[in-house]
Amino acid sequence: MSRYKDAYFVAGSVSGIGAFIKIVGCIIAVVFIFAFLVLGAASKSTPLIFGGIGIATSVGVPIYILGVLVSAIGQHTKATMDCAVHTSPFLSDPEKAEVMSIR
């Protein structure tokens, strides 16, 4: 039963890392936008502001998408574990519920 719990822990960790990567992508994009807004306002350059927004988008969006993919891998692993636990002939129903954190 501990291998199932370990697998659920790994799946949850991978999903959490994906969420963290998504947050980092958003923070990086916001920092880039803020920095280029400040630089553009200081130099009174509108193209610099729009260029900064483009750079922030081209950096932040791929990082966010990477986070979505990592999180999806974690969710897929959780779903696979649900199937493995549900169909296991070696676990009783209360043990299945305990491993799947249903009760």
Biopython code that builds the backbone (N, CA, C, O; Angstrom):
import numpy as np
from Bio.PDB.StructureBuilder import StructureBuilder

atoms = [
    (1, "MET", "N", (0.827, -1.198, 0.000)),
    (1, "MET", "CA", (0.000, 0.000, 0.000)),
    (1, "MET", "C", (0.872, 1.263, 0.000)),
    (1, "MET", "O", (0.433, 2.320, -0.454)),
    (2, "SER", "N", (2.082, 1.154, 0.499)),
    (2, "SER", "CA", (2.925, 2.348, 0.557)),
    (2, "SER", "C", (3.363, 2.784, -0.840)),
    (2, "SER", "O", (3.603, 3.970, -1.067)),
    (3, "ARG", "N", (3.470, 1.845, -1.773)),
    (3, "ARG", "CA", (3.883, 2.253, -3.120)),
    (3, "ARG", "C", (2.812, 3.118, -3.767)),
    (3, "ARG", "O", (3.129, 4.034, -4.526)),
    (4, "TYR", "N", (1.539, 2.834, -3.472)),
    (4, "TYR", "CA", (0.461, 3.670, -4.011)),
    (4, "TYR", "C", (0.514, 5.065, -3.397)),
    (4, "TYR", "O", (0.363, 6.071, -4.091)),
    (5, "LYS", "N", (0.731, 5.108, -2.083)),
    (5, "LYS", "CA", (0.828, 6.411, -1.421)),
    (5, "LYS", "C", (2.018, 7.200, -1.961)),
    (5, "LYS", "O", (1.923, 8.407, -2.183)),
    (6, "ASP", "N", (3.138, 6.510, -2.171)),
    (6, "ASP", "CA", (4.317, 7.183, -2.736)),
    (6, "ASP", "C", (4.032, 7.708, -4.143)),
    (6, "ASP", "O", (4.433, 8.818, -4.494)),
    (7, "ALA", "N", (3.343, 6.906, -4.937)),
    (7, "ALA", "CA", (3.015, 7.338, -6.298)),
    (7, "ALA", "C", (2.078, 8.538, -6.287)),
    (7, "ALA", "O", (2.236, 9.452, -7.096)),
    (8, "TYR", "N", (1.096, 8.546, -5.374)),
    (8, "TYR", "CA", (0.213, 9.704, -5.259)),
    (8, "TYR", "C", (0.999, 10.933, -4.803)),
    (8, "TYR", "O", (0.725, 12.049, -5.246)),
    (9, "PHE", "N", (1.972, 10.727, -3.920)),
    (9, "PHE", "CA", (2.797, 11.841, -3.472)),
    (9, "PHE", "C", (3.594, 12.423, -4.638)),
    (9, "PHE", "O", (3.667, 13.641, -4.800)),
    (10, "VAL", "N", (4.186, 11.555, -5.441)),
    (10, "VAL", "CA", (4.956, 12.013, -6.604)),
    (10, "VAL", "C", (4.046, 12.748, -7.589)),
    (10, "VAL", "O", (4.410, 13.804, -8.107)),
    (11, "ALA", "N", (2.866, 12.187, -7.845)),
    (11, "ALA", "CA", (1.935, 12.832, -8.776)),
    (11, "ALA", "C", (1.509, 14.202, -8.270)),
    (11, "ALA", "O", (1.436, 15.160, -9.039)),
    (12, "GLY", "N", (1.227, 14.292, -6.977)),
    (12, "GLY", "CA", (0.861, 15.585, -6.402)),
    (12, "GLY", "C", (2.009, 16.577, -6.453)),
    (12, "GLY", "O", (1.801, 17.769, -6.677)),
    (13, "SER", "N", (3.225, 16.079, -6.242)),
    (13, "SER", "CA", (4.404, 16.948, -6.310)),
    (13, "SER", "C", (4.617, 17.484, -7.721)),
    (13, "SER", "O", (4.902, 18.667, -7.908)),
    (14, "VAL", "N", (4.478, 16.615, -8.704)),
    (14, "VAL", "CA", (4.643, 17.046, -10.099)),
    (14, "VAL", "C", (3.580, 18.083, -10.454)),
    (14, "VAL", "O", (3.869, 19.083, -11.112)),
    (15, "SER", "N", (2.355, 17.833, -10.015)),
    (15, "SER", "CA", (1.276, 18.789, -10.274)),
    (15, "SER", "C", (1.557, 20.129, -9.584)),
    (15, "SER", "O", (1.305, 21.190, -10.155)),
    (16, "GLY", "N", (2.075, 20.074, -8.362)),
    (16, "GLY", "CA", (2.433, 21.299, -7.645)),
    (16, "GLY", "C", (3.576, 22.053, -8.297)),
    (16, "GLY", "O", (3.569, 23.284, -8.341)),
    (17, "ILE", "N", (4.556, 21.321, -8.803)),
    (17, "ILE", "CA", (5.667, 21.963, -9.512)),
    (17, "ILE", "C", (5.148, 22.664, -10.763)),
    (17, "ILE", "O", (5.603, 23.756, -11.101)),
    (18, "GLY", "N", (4.194, 22.034, -11.451)),
    (18, "GLY", "CA", (3.586, 22.665, -12.620)),
    (18, "GLY", "C", (2.885, 23.967, -12.260)),
    (18, "GLY", "O", (2.989, 24.961, -12.979)),
    (19, "ALA", "N", (2.170, 23.951, -11.138)),
    (19, "ALA", "CA", (1.500, 25.180, -10.679)),
    (19, "ALA", "C", (2.529, 26.259, -10.346)),
    (19, "ALA", "O", (2.326, 27.435, -10.647)),
    (20, "PHE", "N", (3.632, 25.850, -9.723)),
    (20, "PHE", "CA", (4.697, 26.795, -9.401)),
    (20, "PHE", "C", (5.301, 27.404, -10.666)),
    (20, "PHE", "O", (5.553, 28.608, -10.718)),
    (21, "ILE", "N", (5.531, 26.580, -11.676)),
    (21, "ILE", "CA", (6.090, 27.076, -12.941)),
    (21, "ILE", "C", (5.127, 28.075, -13.591)),
    (21, "ILE", "O", (5.563, 29.085, -14.143)),
    (22, "LYS", "N", (3.823, 27.796, -13.527)),
    (22, "LYS", "CA", (2.846, 28.746, -14.085)),
    (22, "LYS", "C", (2.912, 30.084, -13.367)),
    (22, "LYS", "O", (2.857, 31.135, -14.005)),
    (23, "ILE", "N", (3.027, 30.054, -12.056)),
    (23, "ILE", "CA", (3.117, 31.295, -11.281)),
    (23, "ILE", "C", (4.391, 32.051, -11.636)),
    (23, "ILE", "O", (4.372, 33.272, -11.788)),
    (24, "VAL", "N", (5.504, 31.321, -11.768)),
    (24, "VAL", "CA", (6.775, 31.959, -12.130)),
    (24, "VAL", "C", (6.670, 32.618, -13.505)),
    (24, "VAL", "O", (7.171, 33.725, -13.703)),
    (25, "GLY", "N", (6.025, 31.946, -14.446)),
    (25, "GLY", "CA", (5.838, 32.529, -15.780)),
    (25, "GLY", "C", (5.058, 33.829, -15.725)),
    (25, "GLY", "O", (5.400, 34.794, -16.408)),
    (26, "CYS", "N", (4.012, 33.856, -14.916)),
    (26, "CYS", "CA", (3.222, 35.086, -14.774)),
    (26, "CYS", "C", (4.031, 36.191, -14.109)),
    (26, "CYS", "O", (3.973, 37.347, -14.528)),
    (27, "ILE", "N", (4.779, 35.838, -13.079)),
    (27, "ILE", "CA", (5.585, 36.842, -12.373)),
    (27, "ILE", "C", (6.656, 37.417, -13.303)),
    (27, "ILE", "O", (6.880, 38.628, -13.323)),
    (28, "ILE", "N", (7.310, 36.554, -14.063)),
    (28, "ILE", "CA", (8.332, 37.042, -14.995)),
    (28, "ILE", "C", (7.725, 37.991, -16.019)),
    (28, "ILE", "O", (8.310, 39.029, -16.327)),
    (29, "ALA", "N", (6.562, 37.644, -16.545)),
    (29, "ALA", "CA", (5.901, 38.517, -17.530)),
    (29, "ALA", "C", (5.558, 39.870, -16.903)),
    (29, "ALA", "O", (5.773, 40.912, -17.522)),
    (30, "VAL", "N", (5.035, 39.858, -15.697)),
    (30, "VAL", "CA", (4.666, 41.116, -15.032)),
    (30, "VAL", "C", (5.913, 41.962, -14.754)),
    (30, "VAL", "O", (5.884, 43.182, -14.922)),
    (31, "VAL", "N", (6.999, 41.324, -14.333)),
    (31, "VAL", "CA", (8.237, 42.069, -14.068)),
    (31, "VAL", "C", (8.764, 42.701, -15.351)),
    (31, "VAL", "O", (9.174, 43.861, -15.346)),
    (32, "PHE", "N", (8.757, 41.942, -16.456)),
    (32, "PHE", "CA", (9.207, 42.496, -17.732)),
    (32, "PHE", "C", (8.330, 43.676, -18.151)),
    (32, "PHE", "O", (8.839, 44.713, -18.573)),
    (33, "ILE", "N", (7.018, 43.513, -18.032)),
    (33, "ILE", "CA", (6.107, 44.603, -18.419)),
    (33, "ILE", "C", (6.367, 45.832, -17.568)),
    (33, "ILE", "O", (6.463, 46.941, -18.093)),
    (34, "PHE", "N", (6.482, 45.646, -16.263)),
    (34, "PHE", "CA", (6.727, 46.781, -15.371)),
    (34, "PHE", "C", (8.055, 47.455, -15.696)),
    (34, "PHE", "O", (8.130, 48.682, -15.756)),
    (35, "ALA", "N", (9.099, 46.665, -15.904)),
    (35, "ALA", "CA", (10.417, 47.236, -16.200)),
    (35, "ALA", "C", (10.391, 48.041, -17.496)),
    (35, "ALA", "O", (10.940, 49.142, -17.556)),
    (36, "PHE", "N", (9.754, 47.494, -18.534)),
    (36, "PHE", "CA", (9.716, 48.227, -19.803)),
    (36, "PHE", "C", (8.767, 49.421, -19.746)),
    (36, "PHE", "O", (8.972, 50.404, -20.458)),
    (37, "LEU", "N", (7.737, 49.350, -18.912)),
    (37, "LEU", "CA", (6.886, 50.533, -18.730)),
    (37, "LEU", "C", (7.676, 51.655, -18.071)),
    (37, "LEU", "O", (7.568, 52.815, -18.467)),
    (38, "VAL", "N", (8.468, 51.306, -17.070)),
    (38, "VAL", "CA", (9.289, 52.321, -16.395)),
    (38, "VAL", "C", (10.340, 52.878, -17.359)),
    (38, "VAL", "O", (10.527, 54.092, -17.449)),
    (39, "LEU", "N", (11.025, 51.980, -18.080)),
    (39, "LEU", "CA", (12.030, 52.446, -19.044)),
    (39, "LEU", "C", (11.407, 53.278, -20.157)),
    (39, "LEU", "O", (11.970, 54.294, -20.563)),
    (40, "GLY", "N", (10.252, 52.852, -20.649)),
    (40, "GLY", "CA", (9.580, 53.596, -21.712)),
    (40, "GLY", "C", (9.077, 54.941, -21.251)),
    (40, "GLY", "O", (9.132, 55.917, -21.999)),
    (41, "ALA", "N", (8.583, 55.006, -20.012)),
    (41, "ALA", "CA", (8.116, 56.281, -19.481)),
    (41, "ALA", "C", (9.290, 57.223, -19.228)),
    (41, "ALA", "O", (9.178, 58.430, -19.443)),
    (42, "ALA", "N", (10.409, 56.676, -18.775)),
    (42, "ALA", "CA", (11.577, 57.517, -18.502)),
    (42, "ALA", "C", (12.163, 58.084, -19.788)),
    (42, "ALA", "O", (12.617, 59.228, -19.817)),
    (43, "SER", "N", (12.154, 57.285, -20.848)),
    (43, "SER", "CA", (12.724, 57.764, -22.108)),
    (43, "SER", "C", (11.658, 58.305, -23.058)),
    (43, "SER", "O", (11.972, 58.743, -24.166)),
    (44, "LYS", "N", (10.400, 58.274, -22.622)),
    (44, "LYS", "CA", (9.262, 58.753, -23.421)),
    (44, "LYS", "C", (9.235, 58.060, -24.784)),
    (44, "LYS", "O", (9.066, 58.695, -25.825)),
    (45, "SER", "N", (9.407, 56.743, -24.740)),
    (45, "SER", "CA", (9.468, 55.949, -25.962)),
    (45, "SER", "C", (8.335, 54.925, -25.969)),
    (45, "SER", "O", (8.386, 53.928, -25.248)),
    (46, "THR", "N", (7.323, 55.175, -26.781)),
    (46, "THR", "CA", (6.203, 54.240, -26.902)),
    (46, "THR", "C", (6.629, 52.914, -27.531)),
    (46, "THR", "O", (6.165, 51.870, -27.071)),
    (47, "PRO", "N", (7.489, 52.894, -28.560)),
    (47, "PRO", "CA", (7.917, 51.601, -29.103)),
    (47, "PRO", "C", (8.628, 50.720, -28.066)),
    (47, "PRO", "O", (8.520, 49.494, -28.111)),
    (48, "LEU", "N", (9.343, 51.340, -27.149)),
    (48, "LEU", "CA", (10.009, 50.581, -26.102)),
    (48, "LEU", "C", (8.983, 49.892, -25.194)),
    (48, "LEU", "O", (9.178, 48.751, -24.774)),
    (49, "ILE", "N", (7.908, 50.591, -24.904)),
    (49, "ILE", "CA", (6.848, 50.009, -24.069)),
    (49, "ILE", "C", (6.209, 48.827, -24.789)),
    (49, "ILE", "O", (6.052, 47.754, -24.206)),
    (50, "PHE", "N", (5.840, 49.022, -26.058)),
    (50, "PHE", "CA", (5.204, 47.926, -26.797)),
    (50, "PHE", "C", (6.177, 46.771, -27.057)),
    (50, "PHE", "O", (5.778, 45.606, -27.053)),
    (51, "GLY", "N", (7.440, 47.097, -27.281)),
    (51, "GLY", "CA", (8.453, 46.049, -27.423)),
    (51, "GLY", "C", (8.604, 45.247, -26.143)),
    (51, "GLY", "O", (8.765, 44.027, -26.177)),
    (52, "GLY", "N", (8.550, 45.939, -25.016)),
    (52, "GLY", "CA", (8.630, 45.258, -23.723)),
    (52, "GLY", "C", (7.454, 44.339, -23.481)),
    (52, "GLY", "O", (7.607, 43.249, -22.931)),
    (53, "ILE", "N", (6.277, 44.782, -23.895)),
    (53, "ILE", "CA", (5.100, 43.930, -23.760)),
    (53, "ILE", "C", (5.250, 42.700, -24.645)),
    (53, "ILE", "O", (4.883, 41.595, -24.245)),
    (54, "GLY", "N", (5.790, 42.891, -25.845)),
    (54, "GLY", "CA", (6.033, 41.747, -26.733)),
    (54, "GLY", "C", (7.058, 40.786, -26.154)),
    (54, "GLY", "O", (6.884, 39.570, -26.228)),
    (55, "ILE", "N", (8.120, 41.324, -25.582)),
    (55, "ILE", "CA", (9.144, 40.474, -24.972)),
    (55, "ILE", "C", (8.569, 39.736, -23.766)),
    (55, "ILE", "O", (8.822, 38.546, -23.581)),
    (56, "ALA", "N", (7.800, 40.444, -22.952)),
    (56, "ALA", "CA", (7.182, 39.808, -21.778)),
    (56, "ALA", "C", (6.268, 38.674, -22.194)),
    (56, "ALA", "O", (6.231, 37.623, -21.553)),
    (57, "THR", "N", (5.529, 38.892, -23.275)),
    (57, "THR", "CA", (4.636, 37.843, -23.770)),
    (57, "THR", "C", (5.428, 36.666, -24.319)),
    (57, "THR", "O", (5.089, 35.509, -24.070)),
    (58, "SER", "N", (6.487, 36.968, -25.068)),
    (58, "SER", "CA", (7.262, 35.880, -25.676)),
    (58, "SER", "C", (8.077, 35.103, -24.646)),
    (58, "SER", "O", (8.505, 33.984, -24.926)),
    (59, "VAL", "N", (8.297, 35.666, -23.472)),
    (59, "VAL", "CA", (9.007, 34.948, -22.413)),
    (59, "VAL", "C", (8.020, 34.284, -21.450)),
    (59, "VAL", "O", (8.191, 33.120, -21.085)),
    (60, "GLY", "N", (7.000, 35.018, -21.045)),
    (60, "GLY", "CA", (6.069, 34.519, -20.032)),
    (60, "GLY", "C", (5.142, 33.423, -20.519)),
    (60, "GLY", "O", (4.880, 32.468, -19.788)),
    (61, "VAL", "N", (4.646, 33.539, -21.729)),
    (61, "VAL", "CA", (3.688, 32.552, -22.242)),
    (61, "VAL", "C", (4.312, 31.165, -22.392)),
    (61, "VAL", "O", (3.694, 30.191, -21.962)),
    (62, "PRO", "N", (5.503, 31.023, -22.979)),
    (62, "PRO", "CA", (6.085, 29.672, -23.046)),
    (62, "PRO", "C", (6.345, 29.048, -21.666)),
    (62, "PRO", "O", (6.165, 27.844, -21.481)),
    (63, "ILE", "N", (6.765, 29.870, -20.710)),
    (63, "ILE", "CA", (6.979, 29.343, -19.364)),
    (63, "ILE", "C", (5.651, 28.893, -18.766)),
    (63, "ILE", "O", (5.579, 27.839, -18.134)),
    (64, "TYR", "N", (4.606, 29.682, -18.961)),
    (64, "TYR", "CA", (3.279, 29.308, -18.462)),
    (64, "TYR", "C", (2.806, 28.008, -19.126)),
    (64, "TYR", "O", (2.262, 27.129, -18.459)),
    (65, "ILE", "N", (3.016, 27.897, -20.425)),
    (65, "ILE", "CA", (2.606, 26.674, -21.142)),
    (65, "ILE", "C", (3.388, 25.472, -20.619)),
    (65, "ILE", "O", (2.826, 24.386, -20.474)),
    (66, "LEU", "N", (4.671, 25.654, -20.336)),
    (66, "LEU", "CA", (5.454, 24.575, -19.738)),
    (66, "LEU", "C", (4.850, 24.150, -18.406)),
    (66, "LEU", "O", (4.774, 22.958, -18.110)),
    (67, "GLY", "N", (4.420, 25.118, -17.602)),
    (67, "GLY", "CA", (3.774, 24.803, -16.327)),
    (67, "GLY", "C", (2.486, 24.029, -16.517)),
    (67, "GLY", "O", (2.192, 23.107, -15.756)),
    (68, "VAL", "N", (1.717, 24.398, -17.530)),
    (68, "VAL", "CA", (0.480, 23.672, -17.825)),
    (68, "VAL", "C", (0.798, 22.226, -18.197)),
    (68, "VAL", "O", (0.118, 21.304, -17.746)),
    (69, "LEU", "N", (1.816, 22.028, -19.010)),
    (69, "LEU", "CA", (2.192, 20.671, -19.425)),
    (69, "LEU", "C", (2.678, 19.833, -18.243)),
    (69, "LEU", "O", (2.302, 18.668, -18.114)),
    (70, "VAL", "N", (3.504, 20.413, -17.390)),
    (70, "VAL", "CA", (3.995, 19.679, -16.218)),
    (70, "VAL", "C", (2.842, 19.340, -15.288)),
    (70, "VAL", "O", (2.769, 18.226, -14.768)),
    (71, "SER", "N", (1.949, 20.286, -15.076)),
    (71, "SER", "CA", (0.782, 20.037, -14.236)),
    (71, "SER", "C", (-0.111, 18.952, -14.833)),
    (71, "SER", "O", (-0.666, 18.130, -14.104)),
    (72, "ALA", "N", (-0.247, 18.951, -16.147)),
    (72, "ALA", "CA", (-1.057, 17.925, -16.811)),
    (72, "ALA", "C", (-0.438, 16.542, -16.642)),
    (72, "ALA", "O", (-1.156, 15.553, -16.493)),
    (73, "ILE", "N", (0.883, 16.470, -16.663)),
    (73, "ILE", "CA", (1.547, 15.190, -16.435)),
    (73, "ILE", "C", (1.240, 14.685, -15.026)),
    (73, "ILE", "O", (0.977, 13.497, -14.835)),
    (74, "GLY", "N", (1.272, 15.576, -14.047)),
    (74, "GLY", "CA", (0.934, 15.192, -12.674)),
    (74, "GLY", "C", (-0.502, 14.722, -12.556)),
    (74, "GLY", "O", (-0.781, 13.733, -11.879)),
    (75, "GLN", "N", (-1.421, 15.431, -13.215)),
    (75, "GLN", "CA", (-2.833, 15.035, -13.170)),
    (75, "GLN", "C", (-3.037, 13.698, -13.878)),
    (75, "GLN", "O", (-3.840, 12.878, -13.433)),
    (76, "HIS", "N", (-2.327, 13.478, -14.961)),
    (76, "HIS", "CA", (-2.438, 12.207, -15.672)),
    (76, "HIS", "C", (-1.921, 11.064, -14.804)),
    (76, "HIS", "O", (-2.499, 9.978, -14.790)),
    (77, "THR", "N", (-0.846, 11.311, -14.091)),
    (77, "THR", "CA", (-0.312, 10.293, -13.191)),
    (77, "THR", "C", (-1.302, 9.985, -12.072)),
    (77, "THR", "O", (-1.467, 8.827, -11.689)),
    (78, "LYS", "N", (-1.962, 11.015, -11.546)),
    (78, "LYS", "CA", (-2.994, 10.786, -10.523)),
    (78, "LYS", "C", (-4.124, 9.929, -11.075)),
    (78, "LYS", "O", (-4.593, 9.008, -10.406)),
    (79, "ALA", "N", (-4.557, 10.226, -12.282)),
    (79, "ALA", "CA", (-5.639, 9.450, -12.895)),
    (79, "ALA", "C", (-5.216, 8.004, -13.122)),
    (79, "ALA", "O", (-6.009, 7.084, -12.921)),
    (80, "THR", "N", (-3.978, 7.804, -13.536)),
    (80, "THR", "CA", (-3.462, 6.449, -13.721)),
    (80, "THR", "C", (-3.431, 5.697, -12.394)),
    (80, "THR", "O", (-3.767, 4.514, -12.335)),
    (81, "MET", "N", (-3.033, 6.378, -11.349)),
    (81, "MET", "CA", (-3.000, 5.745, -10.026)),
    (81, "MET", "C", (-4.412, 5.428, -9.547)),
    (81, "MET", "O", (-4.630, 4.388, -8.927)),
    (82, "ASP", "N", (-5.372, 6.305, -9.823)),
    (82, "ASP", "CA", (-6.759, 6.009, -9.463)),
    (82, "ASP", "C", (-7.214, 4.714, -10.112)),
    (82, "ASP", "O", (-7.858, 3.883, -9.470)),
    (83, "CYS", "N", (-6.881, 4.544, -11.377)),
    (83, "CYS", "CA", (-7.255, 3.335, -12.104)),
    (83, "CYS", "C", (-6.550, 2.118, -11.520)),
    (83, "CYS", "O", (-7.168, 1.067, -11.352)),
    (84, "ALA", "N", (-5.268, 2.248, -11.210)),
    (84, "ALA", "CA", (-4.504, 1.126, -10.663)),
    (84, "ALA", "C", (-5.028, 0.721, -9.295)),
    (84, "ALA", "O", (-5.150, -0.468, -9.001)),
    (85, "VAL", "N", (-5.335, 1.692, -8.466)),
    (85, "VAL", "CA", (-5.844, 1.380, -7.126)),
    (85, "VAL", "C", (-7.246, 0.781, -7.219)),
    (85, "VAL", "O", (-7.558, -0.188, -6.528)),
    (86, "HIS", "N", (-8.072, 1.349, -8.059)),
    (86, "HIS", "CA", (-9.453, 0.873, -8.185)),
    (86, "HIS", "C", (-9.509, -0.578, -8.650)),
    (86, "HIS", "O", (-10.363, -1.338, -8.193)),
    (87, "THR", "N", (-8.621, -0.969, -9.543)),
    (87, "THR", "CA", (-8.671, -2.318, -10.099)),
    (87, "THR", "C", (-7.755, -3.309, -9.379)),
    (87, "THR", "O", (-7.678, -4.472, -9.775)),
    (88, "SER", "N", (-7.066, -2.869, -8.334)),
    (88, "SER", "CA", (-6.141, -3.753, -7.634)),
    (88, "SER", "C", (-6.898, -4.834, -6.869)),
    (88, "SER", "O", (-7.765, -4.514, -6.056)),
    (89, "PRO", "N", (-6.590, -6.103, -7.112)),
    (89, "PRO", "CA", (-7.233, -7.174, -6.357)),
    (89, "PRO", "C", (-6.600, -7.352, -4.971)),
    (89, "PRO", "O", (-7.111, -8.116, -4.151)),
    (90, "PHE", "N", (-5.505, -6.659, -4.711)),
    (90, "PHE", "CA", (-4.790, -6.826, -3.451)),
    (90, "PHE", "C", (-5.239, -5.854, -2.373)),
    (90, "PHE", "O", (-4.786, -5.954, -1.233)),
    (91, "LEU", "N", (-6.124, -4.912, -2.706)),
    (91, "LEU", "CA", (-6.591, -3.921, -1.741)),
    (91, "LEU", "C", (-8.079, -4.095, -1.484)),
    (91, "LEU", "O", (-8.853, -4.343, -2.408)),
    (92, "SER", "N", (-8.474, -3.964, -0.224)),
    (92, "SER", "CA", (-9.898, -3.989, 0.108)),
    (92, "SER", "C", (-10.484, -2.606, -0.178)),
    (92, "SER", "O", (-9.750, -1.646, -0.411)),
    (93, "ASP", "N", (-11.805, -2.521, -0.158)),
    (93, "ASP", "CA", (-12.449, -1.231, -0.441)),
    (93, "ASP", "C", (-12.041, -0.143, 0.557)),
    (93, "ASP", "O", (-11.769, 0.978, 0.129)),
    (94, "PRO", "N", (-11.985, -0.419, 1.869)),
    (94, "PRO", "CA", (-11.517, 0.635, 2.780)),
    (94, "PRO", "C", (-10.068, 1.056, 2.511)),
    (94, "PRO", "O", (-9.725, 2.231, 2.650)),
    (95, "GLU", "N", (-9.219, 0.095, 2.126)),
    (95, "GLU", "CA", (-7.837, 0.447, 1.808)),
    (95, "GLU", "C", (-7.768, 1.301, 0.545)),
    (95, "GLU", "O", (-6.978, 2.242, 0.469)),
    (96, "LYS", "N", (-8.588, 0.975, -0.434)),
    (96, "LYS", "CA", (-8.641, 1.775, -1.665)),
    (96, "LYS", "C", (-9.064, 3.209, -1.348)),
    (96, "LYS", "O", (-8.483, 4.170, -1.854)),
    (97, "ALA", "N", (-10.085, 3.334, -0.504)),
    (97, "ALA", "CA", (-10.558, 4.673, -0.137)),
    (97, "ALA", "C", (-9.484, 5.445, 0.604)),
    (97, "ALA", "O", (-9.337, 6.653, 0.417)),
    (98, "GLU", "N", (-8.729, 4.745, 1.451)),
    (98, "GLU", "CA", (-7.667, 5.422, 2.216)),
    (98, "GLU", "C", (-6.549, 5.883, 1.283)),
    (98, "GLU", "O", (-6.075, 7.014, 1.398)),
    (99, "VAL", "N", (-6.129, 5.028, 0.371)),
    (99, "VAL", "CA", (-5.041, 5.391, -0.544)),
    (99, "VAL", "C", (-5.461, 6.524, -1.457)),
    (99, "VAL", "O", (-4.660, 7.417, -1.733)),
    (100, "MET", "N", (-6.690, 6.511, -1.931)),
    (100, "MET", "CA", (-7.166, 7.542, -2.841)),
    (100, "MET", "C", (-7.616, 8.811, -2.107)),
    (100, "MET", "O", (-8.077, 9.763, -2.736)),
    (101, "SER", "N", (-7.480, 8.821, -0.783)),
    (101, "SER", "CA", (-7.864, 9.963, 0.063)),
    (101, "SER", "C", (-9.330, 10.320, -0.096)),
    (101, "SER", "O", (-9.688, 11.497, -0.141)),
    (102, "ILE", "N", (-10.176, 9.308, -0.181)),
    (102, "ILE", "CA", (-11.610, 9.549, -0.335)),
    (102, "ILE", "C", (-12.268, 9.739, 1.034)),
    (102, "ILE", "O", (-13.212, 10.517, 1.173)),
    (103, "ARG", "N", (-11.774, 9.038, 2.020)),
    (103, "ARG", "CA", (-12.389, 9.206, 3.341)),
    (103, "ARG", "C", (-11.471, 9.918, 4.270)),
    (103, "ARG", "O", (-11.821, 10.149, 5.427)),
]
sb = StructureBuilder()
sb.init_structure("model")
sb.init_model(0)
sb.init_chain("A")
sb.init_seg("    ")
for serial, (resi, resn, name, xyz) in enumerate(atoms, 1):
    if name == "N":
        sb.init_residue(resn, " ", resi, " ")
    sb.init_atom(name, np.array(xyz, "f"), 0.0, 1.0, " ", f" {name:<3s}", serial, name[0])
structure = sb.get_structure()
